[in-house]
Amino acid sequence: MTNRKARHHFEILQRCEAGIALRGTEVKSARAGHVSLDEGFARCRDGEVWLYGVHIKPYAQAAIHNHEPLRPRKLLLHRRQIRLLEDHADQQGCTLIPLAFYFKRGYAKVELGLARGKRDFDKREAIKKREQQREMARIKR
């Protein structure tokens, strides 16, 4: 699952991969592809990184032992990586956003991006550049 809106709304400065601590029903639901990263962001708090706003749909067969869909989830990173992310995220206008959610060798992973928000004219400029490249490719054919 990828966060396609992130690349449109933000300029990605740096990326890193982090593990994510999930409960059993969250894992089953995530494997079925019921994860939404659109409103997600990460914050550094007390030497730990937490993921907020990521919606994992409740697992249908779990009955009463289901998880809360929008609960904060702990990200698993090395201490050095956390310190580096804290330093960069403290810069004005920078935030941590989830770019992708996937499973790697059986473990749930999140690709985090250190991002700075784009302004409206930057977005229009990117769209214009993309259209020009499509036009050039069409002419070459």
C-alpha positions as CSV (number, residue, x, y, z in Angstrom):
1,M,0.0,0.0,0.0
2,T,1.4,3.4,-1.0
3,N,0.6,6.9,-0.1
4,R,0.2,8.5,-3.5
5,K,-1.0,11.8,-2.2
6,A,2.2,12.3,-0.2
7,R,4.3,12.8,-3.3
8,H,1.9,15.4,-4.6
9,H,1.5,17.4,-1.4
10,F,5.1,17.1,-0.1
11,E,8.7,17.3,-1.2
12,I,10.4,14.2,0.1
13,L,13.8,15.0,1.5
14,Q,14.9,11.7,3.0
15,R,13.5,8.2,3.4
16,C,14.0,5.4,5.9
17,E,12.4,2.0,6.6
18,A,10.9,1.2,10.0
19,G,9.3,-1.8,11.6
20,I,5.9,-1.4,13.1
21,A,4.5,-2.9,16.2
22,L,1.1,-4.4,15.4
23,R,-1.4,-6.6,17.1
24,G,-2.6,-9.9,15.7
25,T,-5.9,-8.7,14.2
26,E,-4.0,-5.7,12.7
27,V,-1.6,-8.0,10.9
28,K,-4.4,-10.1,9.4
29,S,-6.3,-7.0,8.2
30,A,-3.1,-5.5,6.8
31,R,-2.2,-8.6,4.9
32,A,-5.6,-8.4,3.3
33,G,-4.7,-4.9,2.1
34,H,-7.1,-2.9,4.4
35,V,-4.6,-0.1,5.3
36,S,-5.0,3.6,4.6
37,L,-2.0,5.9,4.9
38,D,-3.6,9.0,3.5
39,E,-4.0,10.9,6.8
40,G,-0.9,9.4,8.5
41,F,2.0,11.1,10.1
42,A,4.7,10.3,12.6
43,R,6.0,12.1,15.7
44,C,9.0,11.6,17.9
45,R,8.0,11.4,21.6
46,D,10.2,10.4,24.6
47,G,12.9,8.9,22.4
48,E,10.4,6.8,20.4
49,V,8.6,7.3,17.1
50,W,4.9,6.9,16.9
51,L,2.6,6.6,13.9
52,Y,-0.7,8.5,14.0
53,G,-3.7,8.7,11.7
54,V,-3.1,5.4,9.8
55,H,-6.4,3.5,9.5
56,I,-6.2,-0.3,9.6
57,K,-9.7,-1.7,9.1
58,P,-11.0,-4.0,11.9
59,Y,-10.7,-7.7,11.1
60,A,-14.1,-9.1,10.3
61,Q,-13.6,-12.5,12.0
62,A,-12.1,-11.1,15.2
63,A,-15.4,-10.5,17.1
64,I,-14.7,-9.0,20.5
65,H,-10.9,-9.2,20.3
66,N,-10.6,-6.6,17.6
67,H,-8.2,-3.6,17.5
68,E,-9.0,0.1,17.4
69,P,-8.6,1.3,13.8
70,L,-6.8,4.6,14.4
71,R,-4.7,3.8,17.5
72,P,-1.1,5.2,17.7
73,R,1.4,2.6,16.7
74,K,5.0,2.4,17.7
75,L,7.7,2.4,15.0
76,L,10.8,0.2,15.6
77,L,14.0,2.1,14.7
78,H,17.6,2.1,16.0
79,R,18.4,4.8,18.5
80,R,20.7,6.6,16.1
81,Q,17.9,6.7,13.4
82,I,15.5,8.1,16.0
83,R,17.9,10.9,17.0
84,L,18.6,11.7,13.3
85,L,14.8,11.9,12.5
86,E,14.2,14.0,15.6
87,D,16.8,16.5,14.6
88,H,15.6,16.8,11.0
89,A,11.9,16.9,12.0
90,D,12.5,19.8,14.3
91,Q,13.4,22.0,11.3
92,Q,10.6,24.4,10.4
93,G,8.2,23.0,7.9
94,C,9.4,19.4,8.1
95,T,7.3,16.4,9.1
96,L,7.5,12.6,9.0
97,I,4.9,10.9,6.8
98,P,4.3,7.3,5.8
99,L,5.0,6.7,2.1
100,A,4.4,2.9,1.9
101,F,3.3,-0.1,4.0
102,Y,4.5,-3.5,3.1
103,F,5.6,-6.9,4.5
104,K,9.3,-7.9,4.2
105,R,10.3,-11.4,5.2
106,G,7.1,-11.7,7.2
107,Y,7.6,-8.4,9.1
108,A,5.4,-5.4,8.7
109,K,7.4,-2.4,7.5
110,V,6.6,1.3,6.9
111,E,8.7,3.5,4.6
112,L,8.9,6.9,6.3
113,G,9.7,10.1,4.5
114,L,11.1,13.3,5.9
115,A,9.0,15.8,4.0
116,R,8.5,19.5,3.5
117,G,5.1,20.8,2.3
118,K,4.8,22.0,-1.3
119,R,3.1,25.3,-2.1
120,D,0.3,25.6,-4.7
121,F,2.6,27.0,-7.3
122,D,5.1,24.2,-6.8
123,K,2.3,21.6,-7.4
124,R,1.2,23.4,-10.6
125,E,4.8,23.5,-11.8
126,A,5.2,19.8,-11.2
127,I,2.0,19.0,-13.1
128,K,3.1,21.2,-16.0
129,K,6.5,19.5,-16.1
130,R,4.8,16.1,-16.1
131,E,2.5,17.1,-19.0
132,Q,5.4,18.4,-21.0
133,Q,7.3,15.1,-20.6
134,R,4.3,13.1,-21.7
135,E,4.0,15.4,-24.8
136,M,7.6,14.9,-25.6
137,A,7.3,11.1,-25.3
138,R,4.2,11.1,-27.5
139,I,6.0,13.1,-30.2
140,K,9.0,10.8,-30.2
141,R,6.8,7.8,-30.9
